[in-house]
Amino acid sequence: MKLNVKAAGLAVGSVWAFYVILAGLLAAYMDWGTPFVELIGSCYIGYKATLTGSLIGGAWGLVDGAIAGVILAWVYNKFASE
C-alpha cells in the first residue's frame, strides 16, 4: 500500500500548524508553553506568544510540516515498494 504524498504533506502540515497556533495562543493568554514558543520562535521568524505571532508561526508550521509530511510519505513509499 502506498501513501498519497500530497495528502500526507497537507495532513502533517495542517496538524503541525494547528498545534503551533495553539501553543502560541496558550502562551499568550494563559502563560503555558512559553519556553516551547521561544524555542520554535528561534526557527520560525516572527513566531511569538501573540495572536499575530501565532498566525505567523502557523503559516511557517504549515509549510514546514507539509515538507516533512512529503518527505515521510516519499520515504515510506520507497520502503513499501520493495
PyRosetta script that sets phi, psi and omega in degrees:
from pyrosetta import init, pose_from_sequence

init()
pose = pose_from_sequence("MKLNVKAAGLAVGSVWAFYVILAGLLAAYMDWGTPFVELIGSCYIGYKATLTGSLIGGAWGLVDGAIAGVILAWVYNKFASE")
pose.set_psi(1, 131.9)
pose.set_omega(1, 179.6)
pose.set_phi(2, -105.8)
pose.set_psi(2, 151.7)
pose.set_omega(2, 176.1)
pose.set_phi(3, -91.5)
pose.set_psi(3, 145.0)
pose.set_omega(3, 172.5)
pose.set_phi(4, -77.1)
pose.set_psi(4, 115.2)
pose.set_omega(4, -173.1)
pose.set_phi(5, -64.1)
pose.set_psi(5, -43.9)
pose.set_omega(5, 179.9)
pose.set_phi(6, -64.5)
pose.set_psi(6, -44.1)
pose.set_omega(6, -179.3)
pose.set_phi(7, -64.3)
pose.set_psi(7, -40.4)
pose.set_omega(7, 178.6)
pose.set_phi(8, -64.0)
pose.set_psi(8, -41.5)
pose.set_omega(8, 178.1)
pose.set_phi(9, -61.6)
pose.set_psi(9, -45.8)
pose.set_omega(9, 179.1)
pose.set_phi(10, -66.5)
pose.set_psi(10, -38.6)
pose.set_omega(10, -179.7)
pose.set_phi(11, -65.6)
pose.set_psi(11, -50.6)
pose.set_omega(11, -179.1)
pose.set_phi(12, -65.1)
pose.set_psi(12, -42.3)
pose.set_omega(12, 178.7)
pose.set_phi(13, -61.7)
pose.set_psi(13, -42.4)
pose.set_omega(13, -179.9)
pose.set_phi(14, -65.6)
pose.set_psi(14, -44.1)
pose.set_omega(14, -179.8)
pose.set_phi(15, -65.6)
pose.set_psi(15, -44.7)
pose.set_omega(15, -179.5)
pose.set_phi(16, -65.2)
pose.set_psi(16, -41.2)
pose.set_omega(16, 178.3)
pose.set_phi(17, -60.8)
pose.set_psi(17, -43.1)
pose.set_omega(17, 178.7)
pose.set_phi(18, -58.5)
pose.set_psi(18, -46.6)
pose.set_omega(18, -177.6)
pose.set_phi(19, -71.6)
pose.set_psi(19, -31.4)
pose.set_omega(19, 176.0)
pose.set_phi(20, -66.7)
pose.set_psi(20, -44.4)
pose.set_omega(20, 177.4)
pose.set_phi(21, -62.9)
pose.set_psi(21, -45.9)
pose.set_omega(21, 179.6)
pose.set_phi(22, -59.4)
pose.set_psi(22, -44.3)
pose.set_omega(22, 179.5)
pose.set_phi(23, -63.3)
pose.set_psi(23, -41.1)
pose.set_omega(23, 178.7)
pose.set_phi(24, -63.7)
pose.set_psi(24, -41.8)
pose.set_omega(24, 179.6)
pose.set_phi(25, -69.7)
pose.set_psi(25, -39.6)
pose.set_omega(25, 177.2)
pose.set_phi(26, -64.0)
pose.set_psi(26, -38.8)
pose.set_omega(26, 178.2)
pose.set_phi(27, -68.7)
pose.set_psi(27, -35.6)
pose.set_omega(27, -177.8)
pose.set_phi(28, -72.5)
pose.set_psi(28, -43.8)
pose.set_omega(28, -169.8)
pose.set_phi(29, -105.7)
pose.set_psi(29, -18.4)
pose.set_omega(29, -178.5)
pose.set_phi(30, -126.1)
pose.set_psi(30, -0.2)
pose.set_omega(30, 180.0)
pose.set_phi(31, 58.3)
pose.set_psi(31, 36.8)
pose.set_omega(31, 175.4)
pose.set_phi(32, -108.2)
pose.set_psi(32, 135.7)
pose.set_omega(32, 173.3)
pose.set_phi(33, 75.5)
pose.set_psi(33, 21.0)
pose.set_omega(33, -179.2)
pose.set_phi(34, -59.3)
pose.set_psi(34, -42.2)
pose.set_omega(34, 177.3)
pose.set_phi(35, -61.3)
pose.set_psi(35, -35.7)
pose.set_omega(35, 177.5)
pose.set_phi(36, -64.3)
pose.set_psi(36, -44.9)
pose.set_omega(36, 179.7)
pose.set_phi(37, -63.4)
pose.set_psi(37, -40.6)
pose.set_omega(37, 178.0)
pose.set_phi(38, -64.6)
pose.set_psi(38, -39.3)
pose.set_omega(38, 179.2)
pose.set_phi(39, -65.5)
pose.set_psi(39, -49.9)
pose.set_omega(39, 179.8)
pose.set_phi(40, -66.9)
pose.set_psi(40, -34.3)
pose.set_omega(40, 178.0)
pose.set_phi(41, -63.7)
pose.set_psi(41, -22.3)
pose.set_omega(41, 176.3)
pose.set_phi(42, -72.0)
pose.set_psi(42, -16.7)
pose.set_omega(42, 176.8)
pose.set_phi(43, -105.0)
pose.set_psi(43, -36.6)
pose.set_omega(43, -177.3)
pose.set_phi(44, -97.6)
pose.set_psi(44, 107.8)
pose.set_omega(44, -178.2)
pose.set_phi(45, -62.5)
pose.set_psi(45, 126.2)
pose.set_omega(45, 177.3)
pose.set_phi(46, 92.2)
pose.set_psi(46, -5.5)
pose.set_omega(46, -179.1)
pose.set_phi(47, -80.8)
pose.set_psi(47, 117.1)
pose.set_omega(47, 179.2)
pose.set_phi(48, -141.2)
pose.set_psi(48, 171.7)
pose.set_omega(48, 179.6)
pose.set_phi(49, -82.2)
pose.set_psi(49, 62.2)
pose.set_omega(49, 174.9)
pose.set_phi(50, -138.9)
pose.set_psi(50, 168.5)
pose.set_omega(50, 177.9)
pose.set_phi(51, -62.1)
pose.set_psi(51, -49.8)
pose.set_omega(51, 179.9)
pose.set_phi(52, -64.1)
pose.set_psi(52, -43.9)
pose.set_omega(52, 178.4)
pose.set_phi(53, -61.5)
pose.set_psi(53, -36.3)
pose.set_omega(53, 178.6)
pose.set_phi(54, -65.6)
pose.set_psi(54, -40.7)
pose.set_omega(54, 178.9)
pose.set_phi(55, -68.7)
pose.set_psi(55, -38.3)
pose.set_omega(55, 175.3)
pose.set_phi(56, -62.9)
pose.set_psi(56, -45.3)
pose.set_omega(56, 177.6)
pose.set_phi(57, -62.0)
pose.set_psi(57, -37.3)
pose.set_omega(57, 177.2)
pose.set_phi(58, -62.6)
pose.set_psi(58, -38.9)
pose.set_omega(58, 177.4)
pose.set_phi(59, -65.2)
pose.set_psi(59, -44.6)
pose.set_omega(59, 175.5)
pose.set_phi(60, -60.7)
pose.set_psi(60, -43.1)
pose.set_omega(60, -179.4)
pose.set_phi(61, -63.2)
pose.set_psi(61, -38.0)
pose.set_omega(61, 177.9)
pose.set_phi(62, -61.8)
pose.set_psi(62, -47.1)
pose.set_omega(62, -179.8)
pose.set_phi(63, -66.5)
pose.set_psi(63, -48.8)
pose.set_omega(63, -178.3)
pose.set_phi(64, -62.6)
pose.set_psi(64, -44.6)
pose.set_omega(64, 179.3)
pose.set_phi(65, -66.9)
pose.set_psi(65, -37.0)
pose.set_omega(65, 178.4)
pose.set_phi(66, -64.6)
pose.set_psi(66, -42.3)
pose.set_omega(66, 177.3)
pose.set_phi(67, -61.9)
pose.set_psi(67, -45.2)
pose.set_omega(67, 179.0)
pose.set_phi(68, -62.6)
pose.set_psi(68, -41.5)
pose.set_omega(68, 179.1)
pose.set_phi(69, -64.4)
pose.set_psi(69, -40.5)
pose.set_omega(69, 178.1)
pose.set_phi(70, -64.5)
pose.set_psi(70, -44.8)
pose.set_omega(70, 179.0)
pose.set_phi(71, -63.4)
pose.set_psi(71, -44.5)
pose.set_omega(71, 179.5)
pose.set_phi(72, -60.4)
pose.set_psi(72, -46.7)
pose.set_omega(72, 179.9)
pose.set_phi(73, -65.5)
pose.set_psi(73, -40.1)
pose.set_omega(73, 179.4)
pose.set_phi(74, -62.6)
pose.set_psi(74, -45.9)
pose.set_omega(74, 178.8)
pose.set_phi(75, -64.5)
pose.set_psi(75, -42.7)
pose.set_omega(75, 177.5)
pose.set_phi(76, -57.9)
pose.set_psi(76, -47.2)
pose.set_omega(76, -179.8)
pose.set_phi(77, -62.0)
pose.set_psi(77, -36.5)
pose.set_omega(77, 178.2)
pose.set_phi(78, -64.7)
pose.set_psi(78, -42.8)
pose.set_omega(78, 179.9)
pose.set_phi(79, -74.2)
pose.set_psi(79, -34.5)
pose.set_omega(79, -177.4)
pose.set_phi(80, -71.9)
pose.set_psi(80, -25.9)
pose.set_omega(80, -177.4)
pose.set_phi(81, -80.5)
pose.set_psi(81, -8.1)
pose.set_omega(81, -177.2)
pose.set_phi(82, -97.3)
pose.dump_pdb("model.pdb")
